Amino acid sequence: MMNMIVRDILSRCCITLALGAGVHAFAQQEPIYDLLLQGGHVLDDKNHIDGVMDVAIKDGKIAKVAAHIPSSAALKTIEAKGLYVTPGLIDIHVHVYAGTGERNSYAGDNSVPPDGFTFRVGVTTVVDAGCSGWRNFEDFKDRIIDRSKTRVFAMLNIVGAGMRGGKYEQNTADMDGEATAAMALKYPQTIVGIKTAHFEGPEWTPVEQAVIAGTKANIPVMVDFGADHPETRPLYDLLTKKLRPGDIYTHMYSGLRHEQDPTTLGPSKAFIEGRKRGIYFDVGQGGGSFKWSLAVPMIKAGFIPDSISTDLHISSMNGAMKDELNVADKIMAVNVPLKEVVAEMTSHPAHEIRHEELGNLSEGSIADVAVLRLENGNFGFTDMVNKRLDGKQKLVCELTIKDGKIVYDLNGISADLWTAPPGPHAAEAYRWTTFAPHTSEAQH
């Protein structure tokens, strides 16, 4: 009798364990991530990652970065072998206040709509560099920032009317640090800096008022130093006296304002001392602010950019500049390593604009991701005076993810073949892509 009772108990235990193991196995097979990028070479400067890793995304956030994450753990897996996986790129110098209809104005026809120029090159975040001032920022916010898929921040122009041409930009009476700071403080999540640009006069008014605004709002100042006045406002004084540590000098390789030492051809004394003080130096190629005769010797002397940006507008987009990756290609062509170039488009600009929740692949961070292909061949890269430097490598964006969803896919690496039956999670495609079909389409 006792033996029968023992056998019955053991039998029940075995059944319970078997059922438990089955439930556990089933639970393990259930996907816990929305999207998995598998086998790509991850470059994440902030987290010191430089190697082949898998990246898992859940609910718009980076969920896990590890050497081996099984495909079964995700609703959707994308093979990224042979590609580079980086944080979404950040371009801190663009002009995107388009749509007002104002001619010859960066608060109008000289600007471009951001979404047509960002995702296709891996850029998920841009900073409009001074198109609007405190008087018209709210129109810019309503017209562009709030309607764009690209994440758009702004640097307010120290000119209240914004970057609308000479009669506005030379008006020192409209350069009001107090009013500019007040608008910046009203929108602290969107306004990330103050911009002074294109000033032709010999005085320091725009710089001084910009610093007042930046100090009151606790945000950096970006300077396009305008016309060269070495006697009354020398570059050395700008970088060693007027600006604060953490401010940004853009157009660093323009050669228009004594950026280069005429004897050594390396960086000028102003640049050297400015960097020691903590000034950041930004490319901002634009239509007329990048010369090989500066960039090559200065980079070879060790003066590389802190950040790579485009100065995107209607002229630069089809000129020598082209786009963010083309500017990056130029820096690589002067033997700056890819790892450093990616940092100059991710963690560095995020730090400069004080939004360090961006520009990295930390677990829990916003899932902005660029998947890039490094092509080898013979390529030519041109500068502001139409001189060419030949290079052997070029970056191409294969896939862009913003807030956890695919927003650009050059070669359809996230798509199923049209002849293939729907996958088991096709109805949930909306969780990982903006290109998800309607549910009825997914089922047919």
matplotlib code that plots the C-alpha trace (Angstrom):
import matplotlib.pyplot as plt

x = [0.0, 2.8, 4.6, 1.5, 1.2, 4.8, 4.5, 1.4, 3.2, 6.2, 4.0, 2.1, 5.5, 6.8, 3.6, 3.8, 7.5, 6.9, 4.0, 6.1, 9.0, 6.6, 5.2, 8.7, 9.8, 6.7, 7.4, 11.0, 9.8, 7.5, 9.3, 10.3, 11.7, 10.1, 13.1, 16.6, 19.6, 21.8, 25.5, 26.4, 29.5, 28.3, 30.1, 28.9, 31.4, 29.6, 29.6, 33.0, 31.6, 33.5, 32.7, 30.2, 27.1, 23.3, 21.0, 17.5, 14.7, 11.5, 8.8, 10.9, 13.9, 17.2, 16.5, 19.7, 23.1, 24.9, 27.1, 24.4, 20.6, 18.6, 16.2, 13.4, 13.6, 12.2, 9.2, 11.4, 15.1, 17.2, 20.6, 23.2, 26.3, 28.9, 27.2, 27.9, 25.3, 25.5, 23.3, 21.1, 23.2, 22.9, 23.4, 23.8, 23.9, 21.0, 18.5, 15.0, 12.6, 11.0, 7.5, 6.9, 7.4, 9.9, 12.4, 16.2, 15.6, 16.6, 13.2, 11.8, 13.0, 16.7, 15.7, 14.7, 12.1, 14.0, 12.4, 13.6, 17.3, 17.7, 16.6, 18.1, 21.6, 21.0, 20.2, 17.5, 18.1, 18.9, 19.4, 18.2, 21.0, 19.4, 16.8, 14.3, 14.7, 12.6, 10.0, 9.2, 10.3, 6.8, 5.8, 8.8, 7.8, 4.2, 5.2, 8.1, 9.2, 5.8, 5.0, 8.3, 9.2, 12.8, 13.6, 14.1, 15.8, 16.5, 19.2, 17.6, 19.1, 20.3, 18.5, 14.8, 13.6, 15.8, 18.1, 16.1, 18.8, 21.0, 18.5, 17.5, 20.8, 22.7, 20.2, 21.9, 18.8, 17.1, 19.8, 18.3, 19.8, 17.1, 14.2, 16.0, 16.7, 13.1, 11.9, 14.6, 13.4, 9.8, 10.8, 13.7, 13.1, 13.3, 15.6, 19.2, 21.4, 21.8, 23.2, 25.0, 25.8, 26.6, 27.3, 29.3, 30.0, 33.2, 31.6, 31.0, 27.2, 25.8, 28.4, 27.9, 24.1, 24.2, 26.4, 23.9, 21.1, 23.1, 24.1, 20.6, 19.1, 22.1, 22.6, 25.6, 26.2, 27.2, 29.1, 29.3, 31.8, 30.6, 32.9, 36.5, 37.5, 40.9, 41.6, 38.4, 37.1, 39.9, 39.2, 41.7, 39.6, 36.4, 37.8, 39.8, 37.7, 34.2, 32.9, 32.5, 33.7, 31.1, 30.3, 30.7, 32.7, 31.2, 32.8, 36.1, 37.8, 36.6, 39.8, 37.7, 38.7, 42.3, 41.5, 44.8, 48.4, 50.0, 53.4, 52.7, 49.4, 48.1, 45.5, 46.0, 47.0, 43.3, 42.1, 44.7, 43.9, 40.2, 40.3, 42.3, 39.5, 36.8, 35.4, 34.0, 34.8, 32.2, 32.6, 29.4, 30.6, 27.7, 28.1, 31.3, 32.9, 35.2, 38.5, 40.9, 43.8, 42.8, 41.2, 44.1, 47.0, 45.0, 43.7, 47.2, 48.4, 45.8, 43.1, 40.1, 36.5, 34.5, 31.4, 30.5, 27.6, 26.4, 25.0, 22.3, 20.3, 19.1, 22.6, 24.7, 22.5, 23.5, 27.0, 30.2, 28.5, 25.6, 24.7, 25.9, 27.6, 29.4, 30.9, 31.9, 33.5, 35.6, 36.9, 37.7, 39.5, 42.1, 42.6, 40.4, 39.2, 35.6, 35.1, 36.1, 34.0, 30.9, 31.6, 31.6, 28.1, 26.6, 27.9, 29.9, 27.1, 24.7, 27.1, 27.5, 23.8, 23.4, 21.0, 23.0, 20.0, 20.7, 23.7, 24.2, 22.9, 22.7, 20.0, 16.9, 17.9, 15.8, 16.1, 17.5, 19.8, 21.7, 22.8, 25.6, 27.5, 31.2, 31.9, 35.4, 36.3, 37.4, 35.5, 36.0, 35.1, 35.0, 35.3, 34.0, 36.4, 35.6, 38.8, 38.8, 40.3, 40.2, 39.2, 38.8, 35.8, 32.3, 29.4, 25.9, 22.9, 21.1, 18.5, 17.4, 15.4, 13.8, 12.1, 12.3, 10.7, 12.2, 11.8, 14.1, 15.2, 17.4, 17.4, 14.5, 16.6, 13.7, 11.1, 10.0, 10.2, 6.9, 6.5, 7.0, 4.0, 3.3, 5.5, 4.0, 4.2, 3.2, 0.1, 2.4, 4.7, 3.5, 5.7, 9.0, 8.3, 6.5, 6.0, 3.6, 0.7, -2.8, -3.9, -6.0, -3.0, -0.8, -3.2, -3.4]
y = [0.0, 2.4, 1.6, 2.5, 5.8, 6.7, 5.7, 7.9, 10.9, 10.5, 10.2, 13.4, 15.2, 14.1, 15.3, 18.7, 19.1, 18.2, 20.6, 23.3, 22.7, 22.9, 26.2, 27.5, 26.5, 28.1, 31.3, 31.3, 31.2, 34.2, 37.3, 39.8, 42.5, 44.3, 44.5, 42.9, 44.1, 41.0, 40.7, 44.3, 46.1, 48.4, 51.8, 53.5, 56.1, 56.9, 53.2, 52.4, 49.7, 48.9, 45.4, 42.9, 43.0, 42.5, 45.4, 44.7, 47.3, 47.4, 50.1, 52.7, 52.2, 50.3, 47.2, 45.2, 45.3, 42.0, 39.6, 37.0, 37.6, 34.8, 35.7, 34.0, 36.8, 39.4, 39.9, 41.0, 40.3, 42.1, 40.7, 43.4, 41.4, 43.5, 46.7, 49.3, 50.0, 53.4, 55.7, 57.9, 60.7, 64.3, 67.3, 70.4, 73.0, 73.0, 75.5, 74.1, 77.0, 76.5, 77.2, 80.9, 81.9, 84.7, 85.1, 85.1, 84.3, 81.4, 81.9, 81.0, 80.0, 79.3, 76.6, 73.0, 70.8, 68.5, 65.1, 65.0, 65.2, 63.4, 59.8, 58.8, 59.5, 58.2, 61.5, 61.4, 64.7, 68.2, 71.6, 74.6, 77.1, 80.5, 80.7, 82.0, 84.6, 85.2, 87.1, 84.3, 81.1, 80.1, 80.2, 78.0, 75.6, 75.3, 75.2, 72.8, 71.5, 70.2, 68.7, 66.9, 63.3, 64.3, 65.5, 69.2, 71.4, 75.1, 77.6, 81.0, 83.8, 86.7, 88.9, 88.9, 88.7, 85.8, 85.0, 86.9, 88.8, 91.9, 94.5, 92.3, 90.6, 93.9, 95.5, 95.8, 97.3, 93.9, 92.0, 91.6, 89.0, 89.4, 88.8, 85.9, 84.2, 84.6, 82.7, 80.0, 79.5, 79.2, 76.2, 74.6, 71.2, 72.5, 75.5, 74.2, 77.2, 80.8, 81.6, 84.7, 84.8, 86.9, 90.1, 92.5, 95.3, 95.9, 95.7, 92.9, 93.5, 90.2, 88.1, 89.9, 89.8, 86.1, 85.4, 87.2, 85.1, 81.9, 82.6, 83.4, 80.3, 78.1, 77.0, 77.2, 79.9, 79.0, 81.5, 82.0, 84.9, 86.9, 89.5, 89.5, 92.5, 91.5, 95.0, 95.5, 92.0, 89.5, 85.8, 85.4, 87.6, 85.8, 82.4, 83.4, 86.3, 86.6, 83.1, 80.7, 77.1, 74.9, 77.5, 76.4, 77.8, 76.6, 76.8, 75.7, 75.0, 78.0, 80.1, 83.3, 84.5, 83.5, 80.0, 78.8, 79.7, 81.1, 79.7, 76.2, 75.8, 74.1, 75.7, 79.4, 80.4, 81.5, 78.0, 76.3, 78.5, 78.3, 74.5, 74.7, 76.9, 74.4, 75.9, 73.3, 73.3, 72.3, 71.7, 73.3, 72.9, 74.7, 76.4, 78.3, 77.2, 74.3, 74.3, 71.4, 73.8, 74.2, 70.9, 68.7, 70.4, 71.2, 67.7, 66.3, 68.6, 67.0, 69.6, 67.4, 68.5, 68.1, 67.7, 67.1, 69.1, 70.2, 73.7, 72.3, 74.7, 75.1, 75.8, 73.5, 70.4, 70.1, 71.7, 70.4, 69.6, 67.3, 65.7, 64.6, 61.4, 63.2, 65.6, 62.6, 61.0, 64.0, 63.8, 60.1, 60.9, 62.8, 59.6, 60.3, 56.8, 55.8, 55.3, 58.9, 60.2, 58.4, 59.9, 63.4, 62.7, 61.1, 61.4, 64.6, 66.8, 65.3, 66.6, 70.0, 70.7, 69.1, 66.4, 63.3, 61.1, 61.0, 59.9, 56.5, 53.0, 52.7, 50.3, 52.4, 55.2, 56.4, 53.9, 56.1, 54.0, 54.3, 51.2, 52.2, 50.5, 51.4, 51.2, 50.8, 52.3, 55.5, 58.6, 62.3, 64.9, 68.6, 71.9, 75.4, 76.4, 73.3, 71.5, 67.7, 65.3, 61.6, 59.0, 55.3, 55.0, 56.2, 55.7, 54.8, 54.6, 51.2, 51.7, 54.4, 53.8, 56.6, 56.1, 52.3, 52.2, 51.9, 55.2, 54.5, 51.3, 51.7, 48.1, 46.6, 44.7, 44.8, 43.7, 40.1, 38.9, 39.6, 35.9, 34.9, 34.1, 36.5, 35.8, 34.8, 38.4, 40.3, 41.7, 43.4, 45.0, 48.4, 47.8, 48.0, 49.9, 53.0, 51.0, 48.5, 47.5, 47.7, 44.6, 43.3, 43.6, 41.7, 38.8, 38.4]
z = [0.0, 1.0, -2.3, -4.3, -2.5, -3.2, -6.9, -7.2, -5.6, -7.8, -10.9, -10.0, -9.5, -12.8, -14.6, -12.8, -13.7, -17.3, -17.5, -15.9, -18.3, -21.2, -20.0, -19.4, -22.9, -24.4, -22.5, -23.6, -27.3, -26.9, -28.3, -25.7, -28.1, -31.0, -33.3, -33.3, -35.4, -35.5, -36.3, -37.1, -36.0, -33.3, -32.8, -29.7, -28.4, -25.2, -24.1, -25.6, -27.8, -31.0, -32.1, -33.5, -31.2, -31.4, -30.6, -29.3, -29.3, -27.3, -27.0, -28.7, -26.4, -26.6, -24.6, -24.8, -26.5, -26.3, -28.2, -28.9, -28.8, -30.4, -33.2, -31.4, -28.8, -31.2, -33.3, -36.2, -36.8, -39.4, -40.5, -40.2, -40.8, -42.7, -41.7, -39.0, -36.4, -34.7, -32.7, -34.9, -36.3, -35.1, -37.4, -35.3, -38.1, -40.6, -42.0, -42.1, -41.5, -44.8, -46.1, -45.3, -48.9, -48.0, -50.8, -50.1, -46.4, -44.2, -42.5, -45.9, -49.3, -48.5, -46.0, -46.7, -45.1, -42.8, -43.5, -47.1, -46.1, -42.8, -42.6, -45.9, -44.5, -41.0, -39.3, -36.7, -35.0, -36.4, -34.9, -36.9, -36.6, -36.1, -38.8, -36.3, -33.6, -30.5, -32.6, -35.1, -33.3, -32.4, -36.1, -36.9, -34.1, -35.4, -39.1, -39.0, -35.6, -34.5, -37.9, -38.8, -38.3, -37.8, -34.3, -34.7, -32.1, -32.6, -31.8, -31.6, -33.7, -31.5, -34.1, -33.0, -36.6, -37.4, -40.4, -43.0, -44.9, -44.5, -43.4, -40.5, -39.6, -39.4, -37.1, -33.8, -32.2, -32.7, -30.9, -27.5, -25.1, -22.5, -24.9, -26.6, -23.3, -22.3, -25.4, -24.8, -21.2, -22.4, -24.6, -22.8, -24.4, -27.9, -27.9, -27.3, -28.1, -29.4, -32.8, -34.1, -37.8, -40.9, -39.0, -41.1, -38.6, -36.6, -33.1, -30.7, -30.2, -31.6, -29.7, -26.5, -26.6, -27.6, -24.6, -22.4, -23.7, -23.5, -19.9, -18.8, -20.5, -19.6, -23.2, -25.6, -28.2, -31.8, -33.7, -37.5, -37.1, -40.2, -41.8, -40.8, -38.6, -37.2, -35.9, -33.9, -33.2, -33.8, -33.7, -30.8, -28.6, -29.6, -28.6, -25.5, -24.0, -25.4, -25.7, -22.7, -22.4, -24.1, -26.8, -30.5, -33.3, -36.7, -40.2, -38.6, -42.0, -43.9, -44.0, -43.9, -40.4, -39.7, -38.6, -40.0, -39.0, -42.2, -41.4, -40.1, -42.0, -38.8, -36.5, -35.6, -32.1, -31.6, -32.4, -30.2, -27.2, -27.8, -27.6, -24.4, -23.0, -23.9, -27.1, -29.4, -33.1, -35.7, -39.4, -40.9, -44.5, -46.1, -49.5, -48.7, -45.5, -46.1, -48.0, -48.4, -48.1, -44.4, -43.6, -44.8, -43.0, -39.9, -39.5, -40.1, -37.3, -35.0, -35.1, -35.9, -35.5, -32.3, -34.4, -38.0, -39.4, -42.8, -42.8, -45.0, -47.1, -50.7, -52.1, -50.1, -50.6, -54.3, -54.1, -52.5, -49.2, -50.3, -47.0, -43.5, -44.7, -47.5, -45.0, -42.8, -45.9, -46.3, -42.8, -43.3, -46.5, -44.4, -42.4, -39.4, -38.3, -38.8, -35.1, -34.4, -37.3, -35.9, -32.5, -34.1, -35.4, -32.3, -28.8, -29.4, -30.8, -28.2, -25.5, -27.2, -27.2, -23.7, -24.8, -23.8, -23.8, -27.6, -29.5, -27.8, -27.6, -23.8, -22.5, -21.8, -24.2, -27.1, -29.9, -32.7, -34.8, -38.1, -40.0, -42.4, -45.2, -45.7, -49.4, -50.8, -54.2, -55.9, -54.8, -55.2, -52.6, -53.3, -51.3, -51.4, -54.3, -56.3, -55.5, -55.2, -52.8, -53.8, -51.2, -51.0, -48.7, -48.6, -46.1, -47.3, -45.1, -45.4, -42.6, -40.2, -37.0, -35.0, -31.7, -32.2, -35.7, -39.1, -41.0, -44.0, -45.6, -48.7, -50.0, -48.2, -45.7, -43.2, -45.8, -46.7, -50.3, -52.1, -52.8, -49.2, -46.9, -44.1, -41.0, -37.7, -36.4, -39.5, -37.9, -35.3, -37.8, -36.6, -33.5, -35.5, -38.7, -40.0, -43.2, -41.6, -43.9, -42.7, -40.7, -43.6, -46.0, -43.5, -43.5, -47.3]

ax = plt.figure().add_subplot(projection="3d")
ax.plot(x, y, z, "-o")
ax.set_aspect("equal")
plt.show()
